[in-house]
Amino acid sequence: MTLETEYMPDADRIMSVSLGPQHPGAGHFRIKLWLDGDYVVRAEPDAGYVHRGEEKMGEYRNYTQNVPHLERPVILDSSNILLPYALGVDELMSNKIPARAQYLRVIMSETNRIISHMYFLAIQGLFLGHTTLITWCMGDRDFWIDFAERIAGARVTFAYIIPGGVRNDIPSFAIDKGLKLCDWFDKRMDEYEKIFFQNPMVHQRSDGIGVLSREDAIAYGATGTVARASGLAVDVRKDEPYSSYDDFEFKTPVMTQGDVYARSYVALLDMREAVKIIRQALKRLPPGPVRLKLGPQPRVPAGEVYSRTEGARGEMSYYIVSDGSPRPYRLKIGVPSAKNLRVLPVLLKNVHIADIPPIYWGLNYWPVEADR
Amino acid sequence: MVVAQQQKSGAFQVLVGKIDDVLQYAIGDPMRYLANWGRLYSLWPVHLETACCSVEIGAAAGSRFDMERFGALEAFGSLRQCDLLIVMGTVTRKLAPRLKLVYDQMAEPKWVIAMGACSITGGLYFDSYNVLRGIDDVIPVDVYVPGCPPRAEAFLQGLVLLQEKIRRAPSLSGR
């Protein structure tokens, strides 16, 4: 149905506007908007500006060569996108991963969750007009990047979690630094609550905006922070524990409002749980090897596998088909941003233009990840 | 003692170079020097994120690296007011016409920083079906910052190199 037939009575009132790809409120992504004055009548997301053909590239690189380019789509969360890939290949090869490697995978993936959520909160603060939060979050995010850099040796793209374990062991000084960082960050998050989440200005700008009901969250298949903010307790770490997640005590934070505020606050609660997991894992790190010797070109037996984990944005999944050759026959990446994008046209109905950036970024949408 | 002397002579040469610069560029053509000096400390970047390198731009604009102390503001504002286009990573076939459109809309003088391996040669995605092998065919580039992604420090070095280029621009128009 075209817009003209839909709004025939005064079709000339409706104005179509393109938001992005060059717009401070939407990077590498475009939203086609139909506006009636200050209200959005209809919104249509236009993704695909960063489609780089990851899945096709995966078919002509071998299982080891696939590691670096697979973490690029979600550079904020690079360990969490590699973990399901490594789990899937391990399952195909029936590798027994050493306990220390499993714990290091958990530490790295939770550190990445914090790094990703800090970036999310920084930009959310910017879109809600709270400049303090962007400077605080960007500054504190760098301390977590430093911690990850001490373990893995790079700033954002670690290529640390590989099939057969992790690339290298954690240096002993990094354990002490990590524990100190956890203690400091716990206190720091209380300050975040005071300055941002208990701020009346932030409440006014985000309460009741972009509400996603629990039924809609189920119907549209929302995952991660979006689903948990709408009262849906989905967490792959709890539902299907992988990589010894059942050793740790943590909760799945759930909120029921389903608005922009709840989606931001769930990210903070997620970070509190992530700090708890990192502290437990660092304290109880078992001894032993961290990596199986697979050789430069591992032979993977024929078969197919579906593996999934909980990334920072939600459920991250891979479907790998192997025909016994050194390269995957098919590599399908299921990313949370693509799942949550379906919610955006629903949320952008009868909202003000000024509310578009917080709603859009509140979905924790990362275009590079959705386009793959 | 020898080392100290060497350092001294090095500093001396730098000083001679600075004086030479001033004689050649400032006193030789004061209008050009002043115009370009005014330009180089107030660079306005366009907010066009093309791929994942934008994360490191975020870090560079953040509180640890603080891009503003070098005279480049955070990426906001109208295209007509902007004079610096930072291409943050991969340019796909869908984005390339938009990139050209954004570049054409900017007013002269304007400069381009190609950030990341993808925007220089295609990088890790050189054999992908949807990725341009470098942006040189689309728009002219002034400074290349290699890395995948470049660290925030590397980007800041690229910014300083660009400022040096603007300072020594041969004409009053800044190019």
Interface residues (C-beta under 8 A of the other chain):
Chain A: P21 Q22 H23 P24 G27 H28 G48 Y49 V50 H51 R52 G53 K56 M57 Y60 P68 H69 R72 P73 I75 L76 Y119 A122 I123 I134 T135 W136 M138 G139 R141 D142 I145 R155 V156 T157 V368
Chain B: V46 H47 L48 E49 T50 A51 C52 S54 V55 E56 G58 A59 A61 G62 S63 R64 A75 F76 L79 T90 T92 K94 L95 R98 V102 L124 Y125 D127 S128 Y129 N130 V131 C148 P149 R151 A152
